[in-house]
């Protein structure tokens, strides 16, 4: 029997709607889902090839235990028993700081995060590492200070804007916005709208932009300071907005008086007239900005994020329609973790706090393991991610993971990280399980899709949420569930909910263990801990979400969450579950003053010290590394580490070392030859691609390659070329500015 089923892509944060043909229990064909209200039939070639993700040859189908240099299959009971015993023993002997959880941020499913976090918290640990900390530590920390909550990221309101500024963002390749290519082309071609690209190279987005500023690599922060100086010098700041909505501007504005604008722009290698025109446009048009890894992973990462917030505030573009707005949430991405709170942990070796919505930066994990500190990390639970290919400094991670007393990996494949584990536990794929993602990338609408299983999993594969629940139960972290509560799970959801909450009022342990309680009740009836947790989340959603849901057509009431849950079951293409109050775009600002608080004392000295002379000196590259490696090129041919089978790129030049024609000629290199790229971290070899898209002095290598698939390694592992210590003070690795050299093999 053949049937087209509605679902979503799991390869990037946009989760575009898909329809997949299922025949005889297998996924066969993929097409865009025109009924998806968010993507509306838009999809890129990655989503159309997602079947390669579903059926890798290195699929895990049973629990494995390391024995000597290899692995042996074991049963679930033995795996859970032994892991729980070792976890308990390590925590009892060394304290809870010895334990960390890394996961919860997969672009295909995030329901497991509640379970992984609940597990380590119940054991006393706060050490949560995720890809948010990998990419956004500085930006989310600045957001927490300026807008009040680290997870309250102000996204571009591109539908209502007159000018979209793509700063360090190649949206034509990385997407990161609903229907990105469609939207960018529409803005670029519209007679009354503008697309601006600020990018060192002529990327695919810069190529269609109405205005492109080819800023010198690594000089973005200096450019922002010069632009703020120009706006203030010209008197173009929005004084009314600043007076009504901004706290601290009187002190901050003094930092931009007397700046040598000409010298700064000379260092940035930009024409004064072009920058002046952009500043004029920013002062006169309704604009929003879409920053990305070109800023987040570039020099002065946190400082750049701060200056970008100041630039938007000066022009009155934060918390207004057509500017950058805080969207509504089904669930916030993480939680606010203020490092000034003495209860918030810091890492013991690197002394860093969790600043990316509660998660620590993965770049520091190797030194937290390799440290001689008595409270060093000794046990790590890795779930649905592959740190040995996704995070910086593969060599450091290999050394660190080899030193762990316990490494447990939940995954669908025998990944590079899994090969170093003590236990490897087989997960269901995102098309064999109930799951969903919480990326808030629309305004004012709030979208959610509950993806359902399309095919049956191998018999021994479990959801990551179910695996966490089994460990929690064996560790004694779940209170004994009364028979009447367990029995009610077989009846109606609302009756069950009433009994559950009555029990929770009597037993204080229930609320902290709620994800596991739901997994052991509704989750057992539905064979899905994640699905049960989503129902619980909707039933206990905060008032802001419930108010947004009312505006989307879900009447208020105690059963509102259950009705939303049922609507998600009835509409597999997803739906608008909420509608933010567009008349109050400032509502998401949660600072103590209720205003945008632009003064961050910790960054004041750094902003004031930033000048042309210092940057000219610091931008000089070491003699042995005369080029700048951009480690992580976005293309149509890479999808992090989720597409392991190289056949999906058969016939494509998917993983190359891209260089400008001038640099290639200067080094005596030709297109297609083998070259060796060397950095302070190490060397990798690959095929040279000579491209006019690449700025002279830069080298581009995509991420997501160097995977060991079916005994063969395809492409080069760019994270072998990055050092975990080459990072921003808040932990973000500086992948977009890695000094390197290139030679013929």
N, C-alpha and C positions, 0 to 999 in steps of 0.2 A: 504494500500500500504506500502511495506517495502523498505527501502533504507539505505544503508551504506553511512554515510557522514563523510567527513574528518574534523578533528578539533584538538584540543590540550588539554592536561591535564591542570587543573587549580589549582592543589594542591601543587605545589612547583615551584621554579623559573626556572626549566628546561623545563617546558611546553612540555613534550614529545608528539610526534604526536600520535593521536588516530583516530580510525574509530569507529563510534557509529551507531548502527542500530536503525533507527527511524521507529516505527510502530504506526499508528493511533495517531500521535501527541505526542508520548511518547518515551523516550530513553529506549531501551530494553537490548542491549548487547554492550560490548566494546571489541575491539581488538587493537593491536598495528598497527600503520600506517607505513608500510615499505617504502612508498613513501616520507615520511618526510625527507628532506635532512639533517637535524640536528640530529634527534634521530634514523633514519634508522631502525625502528622496535623495538627499545629498549623501554621498559616501566617497571615500578615496579608494585607491587600489589595495590598500592594506586590508580594509574591511572586506573587500570582495575576495580576498585570499585567506580569510580567517580559518578555513578548513585545514590549512597547513598547521595552524596552531593546535587544532583539536586532535590531530592524529600524528604526533611525533613518534619516531621509531624507538626513542629512549623513554617511553611511557612507563611509569611506575604502577604496578598492580598489586603489590603486597608489601607489608612492612619489612624493612631490612635492618640488620644489626651488623656493625663492623666487627669482624673477627680477623685479627691479624691485619694483613694488607688488603683484605677483600671484604665482601658482604655475604651474609647468609640470610635467607628468608626466615621470619619468625611470625608467630601469631599475634594478633592485636592484644590479647590479654597479657602475654609476656612482654610485649613492647611497652605497654602502658605501665605495667607493674615495675619494670626495671627503670624506666625513665623517671617515674614518680619517686622511687626510692632514692635514686641518685640526686634528684632535685632537692628532696627533703634533706638528705645528708649534707649537701653542699651549703644550703641555706642555714641549717642548724650549726654547722661548723664555722662558716665564714661570714654569716650575716646576709641580709637580703641584697646588699649592694653587689654581691657576686653574680646576680642574675639579670639578664636583659632579654627583652623581646624585640625582634626586628621583623616588621611586616605591617599588615593592616592598611596599606595604601595602594594595593594593586589597582590598576586602571580598569580591570574587569570586575572587581568585586571588593567591597570594603566592609561587609557585614562581620567578618571575622575579627575586626579590630576591637569591638566591644568585648569579645571573649578573650583575646590575647592580653588586653590590658587588665581585664578583671582577674585573670589568672596570676599575673605577676604582682598586681596590687594586693591580692589576697595573701601572697607570700611576703609582702612587705616591700617590694621593689617599686621604684619609679622609673627605671631605665627602659624607656621606649624609644626605639630608633626607627625612622621611616624615611622614605624618599622625600618627604616634605623638608626634613632637616638636611637632606642632600642638596636641595636646590634653592630653598627659600628662607633659610634661617635669618639672614639679615633683613630681608624684606618683611617677613612676618613680625620680627621683633620691632621694627620701625612702625609697622601698622598698629601693633599693640600700644605703643606709646602715643602715637599721633591720633589714632581713631578709637582707642580704648580696648579692643580685643584683638589678639593676634590672629584669630581666624576670620576677623571681619575685613577681609581683603576688598578693597574698592575696585570693582571690575569696570571695564569701559562700557559705557552705555552707547554702543555703536549704532543702534537703530535710530537714536534721537540726536546723534551728533552731526556737526557740520564738518569736523575735521578729526580724523583718526591718526594719531601719531604712533607708529610702530617703532618702538625704541629697543633695539637689540632683539627684535622678534621677526622671524621669517615665517609669517603666518601662512604663506602659500605652500609651505612644506610641513611646518609643525602643527598647523591648524590651531588648536587651543582657543577656539571660538566656534560657536555653532555655525555651520555652513561657511567656514572661513574663506575659501576661495571665492565663493559666490558673493559674499559680503564685501570683500576687498575689491573685487572687480567692479561691483556696483558703485562703491564709493569713488573709486578712481575715475569711472566713466561719467559720473553725475556732474552736470554743469554747475551745481551749487554746493558741491562737497569736495573735500580734498583728502587725499591719502599722503601722509608724510612718512618717510622711512629714514631713521637715523641708524646707520649700519656701516661698518668699515668697508664692506664689499657690496657689489651690485647683486644682491641676492634676488631670488625670484620675486619677492615682495618689493624690493627697491626698484626692480625693473619696470613695474607697473605703477609706481608711485608718481604723484604729481610733483613732489619735491623730495629729493634725496640728499641728505647730508652725509657724505662719506667720512665720518669722524675717524680720526686716527685710533687704531686699536689701543684700548686701555686708557683713553683720555676722556671718557664720558663724564666723569664727575667734574673735571675742570670745565668742560663745555657747559654743564648745568650751572655751575657757579657764574660763568661769564654771562649766560642767558639771564639769570636772576639779576645780575648787575646791570645789564642792558635795560631790562624792564623797569627797574627802579630809577635808573638814570633818566629814562624817557618819561617817567611818571605814568607808566602804563598799568601799574598794579590796580586791582579792583578794591579801592579803599572801603567802599560800602560793605562789601562782602567780608573783608578782613575785620572790620569793626564789629560786625554782627555775629560772625561765625567762627572767628579764629582767636585763640588765646596765645599770647607770647610773641606775636609778630613784632611788637615794638623793639624787643631785644634781638630777635633773629635778624631783622632787616639791616641792622648795623653791620653785620658780617659782610655785606655785599656792597658797601660804600668804598670807593677808592680802589676798586679792582682794576688792574691793568688789562682791560678787555682785549686790546689788540695783541698783546703778548700771549694771552691765554689762547686766543683763537689761532695764533701762529703755531703754538705747540699742538693744538688740535688738528692742524692742517686743513682749516676751513676758511672760506672767504667771509670777511666781516659783513658784506652786504647780504649774503645768503642767510646768515644767522640772524641779522637784524630783521629781515623780512619774516622769518619764522617767528621771532618774538612779537612782531607786530600782529601777525595772524593769531597768535596765542592770546593776545590782549583784546582782540576784536571779534573772534569767532567762538562759537560753542564747540570746544574740543575735548577729546578724551585721549588717554594714552594707554597703550598696551605694551608694557615692558615684558621682557623674557630673559632667557639665560644669557644673552649677550650682555645684559646688565648684571643679573643675579650672580653669574659665574665669572664676571670680569673683575679687573682691578677695582679696588675701593667698593666692593660689593655693597656692604651695608651703608656706606656713605652715599653711594649713588642712589640707593632707594630712598634715603632721607632727603637728599636734594630734589629728587623727583616729586616727593610729597610737597616740599616747599614750593616748587615751581607751580604745581597744580593749585596750591592754596593761594599763592600770589595772584593768580589769574582767576580765582573764584571757581575752580572746576571740580572741587571735591564735594560730594553730596548734593549735586545738582543734576537735573536731567540733561543728557547729552555729554556730561562729564564722566567722572568716575564715581560710581555709586556702590554702596554695600547692598548686596542682593539678599533676598529671603533665602531661608534654608529649610530643607527637610530635617537635616541634622548638621550642625557645624562640623567643619573638617578639623577634628581635634578639639582642644580646649585651651583656655588662656592660662599660661604658666608664667607668672611674673617672677623673675629671678630676685627681685627685691624682697620677696616673701621668704622669711627664714625657713619655712617648711619645704620650699622648693629645693630639690637636690641639685648638686653640681657634680660633674664627673671628677673623679679623684685624681687623675693624672693630668688632664688638660684643663681642668677647672672651668668647664663650660656649662651653662644652664640649658634647659630645654626651651628653645625660643620659637620653634616652628610649630605653633599650636600644640605644645606639650611634648614634642618629640626632639630627641637629641640628634646632632649631626653625625651620620655614619662615618664621616672622615676621621673622627677621633676614636672610633672603636678599636682599631689595632693597638694604639698606645694604651688604651684602657685595659686591654688584655695582656699586653707585653710588659706592662709596668710591674715593678717589684712591690707596689703598695699592698699592704695586707688586705685591703678591700677591693682588689682588682677584680675585673670580670673573670668569672670561671665557667659560667654556663650561659649559653645563648640559644634561644629558640628562634629559628628563622622560618618565616612562613610566607609562601607565595612571592618570594623575591630571590635574586641570585647575586648576592653582594660581590662575588668574585668576578663578575662581569659588569655589574651595574654601578658599583661604587669606586671611588678613586683608590689607586695604589693596590693593584692586584697582588703584588709581591708582599706588601705589608699584611694584607688580609690572609694570605696563605700562611705566613709565619705565625700570625696571631691565632688563627683557627686551629693550627696544629698544636698550640699550647693549651687550648681549652680542656677542662676536665669533662665537659659535656657540651656537645653540639648536636642539636636536634633540628632536622630540616623537614618541613612539610612542603611537598611540591607535587606536580603532576609528572615531572621528568627527573631523570638522574642528571641533575645540573652539575656545573663545575663546583658549586658550593656543596651540593649533596655528596659529592665524591670524597669530601673531607669530614663528613659527619660521623658521629657515633651511631646515630639512628636516623633512618630515612623513612618517612611516613607518607603513604600514597594518598594524594588528594583527588577529589573529583575536579574535572575541568569546569570552566564557567558555563559550559553548555550541557553539563550533567547535574547542575545544582541550581537551587534558588539563590539569587544574589542581586546586588544592585550597587550603584555608585552615587556619591553625594556631592559631586563637583558642582558648585553653584555658578554657572556660567551664563545665566540669563537674567534679564531685568525688564519689567517688574514681575514677569511670570516665574513660577517655581515649578520645575519639572522633575518627575521621577518615573523610572521604569523598573518594575519588578521582573527581572528576567527569570524565566522558569526553565526546568530541565527539558531539553529537546530529545535527548537520547539517554539510555540507561548507562550508568557507570560500570566499570568492572566491579565484581562483587565485593572486593575488599577495600575499595576506595571510599574515602570519607570526606565530608566537608572539613575545611580547616576549623570551622567553628565547632564541629562535632569532636574533632581531635582535642581541642582545648578543653571541651567539656569532659571528655573521658579522663584527661589528666586531673582536672579539678575534682572530679568525683573520687578518683583514687587517692588524692591528697587530702581528702576529707574537708574540702572547701565548700561543699554544698550542704545546706541543712536538710535534715530528713524531711521529705515531702509528705504531708498527711495524705492518707489514702483517698479522702474525699476530694482533695485538690487534684490529684492525679486522675481520678475517675472523671472529674468534671471536664478534663481536657478532651474527652471523647464526645462530650455534648456540645452545646452552643458556646461560641467564643465569649459572649458577654456574660453568661452565667459563670463560666470559668474565671473570667476576669474579676468578677465580684468576690468569688471565693478566694482567689489569689490575694487580692488586696486586703481582705479581712484577715487572712493568715499573716500577711506582711506587717500588719499593725500590731500583731501579737508577738512576732518573732523578728527582732531587729536585724538578724543576719540576712534576711531574705533580700532586702533591697540591694545590698552590696553584691549579692550572688545572683541577681535577677536574670542576667543572660543565661546562666547555667540552669536556673530553675525553669525558665521557659523552654530551654532545650530538652530538659528531662520530662516535660509534660507535653505541651503542644508539639514540640520538636520531635518527640518520639512518635506521635500520631502522624505527623506529616513527613517523617524522615528528613527533616531539615531544621537544624538549630537556627540557621540564618533567617529562614522564613518566619519562625516563631519570634525571633528577636525583633524583626521589623514590625510585626503586629504589636509587640509590647512597646516599641518606640513610638508608634503612632498613637497608641492609647494614652501615653503619658507625655505627649509632646508639649513643649513650652507654649505659653500664651501667644507669643509672636507668631508661631507657626499656625496655631489654631485660628487666629485672626486673619492671617493670609488665606487660610483654607476657606473661611467664610466668604471672602471676596471672590474666591474661585468657584463658589457655588455649593460648598459643603456646609449645610446649616449647622449652627452650634448645637451642642448637646453632649452628654456623657458618652454617646456612641459614635461621635464624629470620627474618631480614629479608626473604628471598626468599619465605618462606611467608606472611608478613604482606602483602607486595606482591601475591601471587597471590590472597589472600583479598579484598583491596580490589578487584581486577579482577573477582572472582566475585560480589561483593556491591555493586552500584552504589549501593544506598541508604546505604552506609557501615556501619561497625561499631565496636564497642568494641575498640580495638587494645591497650588497656592498662588496668590497674587499680592505682591507688596503694594503698600499704599504709595503710589507714585506722586501723590500730592505732598508727601512727607519724606523726601529722599534723604533727609538728615537723620531719620529715625534710627538708623543703624549705628550712629556714633555713640559710644558708651564710655567716654572719658569722664573723670570726676566732675569736670566743669560743664559737661554737655556740649562743649565746643571742640573744634579741631585744635589740639594742643601741639603747637609746632616746635616748642623749645624742648630739645633733648640735651640736657646738660652734658651727658657723657660724650656727645659728638661735637660740642661747641668748639673745642680747641682744634679738632681735626678739620672742621670746615674752615676756620679762620686761617689755619696754616697752609691750606691748599692754594698753591700759586703756580704761576707759569715756570718760574725758575726751578722750583723743586720738582715739578713734573717733568720738565725737560731733562733733568738729571736722572730721575728715577726710571724714565722710559727708555734709557739707553740699555740695549740688550748686552748680555755677556758675550765676550768675543767668541767663545766656543759654541754659542747657541744664538746665531744671528737672525733666526726666524721665529715667528709666533705661531704656535700650534693652537688651533681651535679644535679642542677635543670633544666632539659631539655634534657633528654635522647632521642636520635634519634633511631627510630625503624621502622620496616615495618608496625607497627600497630598504628601510630599516624600521623596526618597531621594538626598540629596547631589546630585551632578550626573549620576547614572547614567541618569536617565529624562529624556531631552531632549524627547520628543514630548509636548506639553501635552494631547494627546487622551486620555491615560490619566486625566486629571482633568477631563474634559469635564463641565460642569454643576456642578463643585465650587468652593467659595471656597478655592482652594488657596494663594494667596499674598496675604495681607492684612496690614495694619498693625493689630494688635489692641490695644485700649485699654479701660480700665474705663469704665463708664457715668458715674461722677462726673467723671473727667478729660475725657471727651468733652463733657459738659454744660458744664463750666467753660470749655472752649475754644470753645463754640458749634458743635461738630461733631456730625454725625449719621451713623449707620451707612450705609455704602455710598458715601459721597462720597470724592472724591479728596483726598488729603492729601500734604504734603511733610514728610519726616523729615530733619532736619539734625543733623549731629554735627560735631565738629572736623575729621573727615576729608572730609565732603562731604554731598550731598543726594541723595535718591531719592524718587520719587513712587509711591504705591500706593493701593489701596482700603482705606478704614477699616472695621474690624470692631469693633463695640462688644460687649464680652463680659464677663459677670459672672465669668468664670474669671480675669480679669486683675486683679492687685492695683493699687490706686490708686497712681499715681506710676510705673508701669511701662508699657513698650511692647514688644510681642512681634512679631517678624518671623521667618518661617521661612528656612532656608538652602536652597541648591540651586536658586534661581530666577535670573531675569535672563539666561537662556540665549538666545542668538541661534539660533533654529531656523527653517529654511526662510525666512530673510529677516525674521522677526518676533521681537521680544523679548517673552517671556512672564514676567510678574512682575517684582519688583525684586531687584537684586543687593545683598544685605545687606552684603557685604564691601566695597562702595563706601563704607559708613558706618563702617568700622573702620580704625583706624590701626595699622600694624605696630609702632609704638613704644609703643602702649598695651598693655603686656604685663608679665607677672611677671618678676622678675629672672633667672629661668632660661629665659625665652623663650615661655611659654604666653600667647597673647593673651587679654585679659580681656573676652571677648565677652559675658559675662553681666552686665557692668556698664559700659555705654557711655553717658555723659551725652548727652542729645539734647533737641530740641524738635520739636513737631509743629504745623503750621499748615495751614489750608485752601489748596488750590491756587488 
